[in-house]
Amino acid sequence: MKGTARIILTLACVWLLQGCSAASEGVEHKYKQEQVLMIDIRMPETVETDQSQTFQVLLSDHGRQAVEADYVRFAVWGKDESKPEQLMDAVKEGNGVYSIKRKFDEEGIYYLQVYAAANGSEVMPTRRFAVGDVAVEAEEEQDEADHGHSGGAHH
């Protein structure tokens, strides 16, 4: 009698589990799929003072360009300055490309941060860059210090 009850209980569990797995087929389509927003920041090769410079971003999700963004804004500030409170709205150029124009009065190290949102995804990448010849040298020295050897053993 105990053996029969055990067999019935086992069959009932198998039947219940089979019903659960049959209902879960295709369930991945019932949940929201995250749309990952990607930003390719396009910087001028050299940035000089007293010249208007164009900074662009290309937005894409899952390798698809021409993303219609909810917003794209830029913040630009110098190394020794605090991050600005006012953001610059980007100009929509088309095919997922957005841009701003900016003129720099002084040489130095600057930061560019892009705030963008589309399809429920938000990103805020930051890029460091140099304005002028003196700043380029300082930037290269900083890169060497950041990636230099610590003098210790390698693991």
C-alpha positions, -999 to 999 in steps of 0.1 A, spaced: 0 0 0 29 23 8 45 16 -26 12 25 -44 9 58 -26 45 66 -34 39 59 -71 7 80 -72 25 108 -55 54 106 -79 30 106 -110 11 136 -96 43 155 -92 54 147 -127 20 157 -141 22 190 -122 57 197 -134 48 189 -169 19 213 -168 42 241 -156 68 235 -183 42 234 -210 28 268 -199 63 284 -199 71 278 -235 75 312 -252 74 330 -219 105 351 -228 83 371 -252 59 381 -224 86 401 -205 100 434 -215 132 431 -235 158 456 -225 169 479 -253 205 487 -247 214 522 -259 249 525 -272 268 558 -278 297 563 -301 313 597 -291 330 612 -321 356 638 -311 376 661 -334 411 647 -339 426 679 -325 408 707 -306 422 742 -308 413 773 -289 392 801 -306 378 777 -332 343 763 -332 345 725 -328 318 699 -335 312 671 -311 290 642 -323 274 611 -310 260 582 -329 232 564 -310 223 527 -317 206 498 -300 214 462 -308 236 474 -337 208 493 -353 214 530 -361 189 558 -365 177 556 -330 150 582 -321 162 596 -288 140 609 -261 168 634 -254 205 640 -260 223 666 -240 260 675 -235 280 688 -206 315 702 -211 338 714 -183 375 720 -177 396 698 -155 397 723 -126 361 733 -129 330 718 -114 305 700 -136 281 725 -152 245 725 -140 232 736 -174 233 710 -201 234 718 -238 207 703 -260 221 685 -290 211 692 -325 195 662 -343 214 656 -376 196 624 -386 204 587 -387 210 585 -350 236 614 -351 234 643 -326 259 671 -322 269 703 -305 293 731 -315 316 745 -288 344 771 -288 372 769 -262 389 801 -250 417 784 -230 440 754 -235 436 726 -210 421 692 -202 383 691 -205 356 665 -200 326 658 -223 296 639 -209 267 629 -229 232 623 -214 210 603 -237 178 583 -234 158 562 -259 134 533 -256 136 532 -218 174 530 -217 196 559 -203 233 563 -206 258 590 -195 293 583 -209 322 607 -202 352 613 -224 384 633 -214 401 654 -241 428 680 -246 425 715 -260 457 730 -275 493 717 -278 502 722 -242 472 703 -231 479 674 -255 513 669 -239 497 670 -204 471 645 -215 497 621 -229 517 624 -196 485 616 -177 478 586 -199 513 573 -193 509 577 -156 475 560 -157 489 530 -176 524 531 -163 542 504 -144 538 504 -106 573 488 -101 558 457 -85 556 422 -97 531 412 -123 505 386 -113 
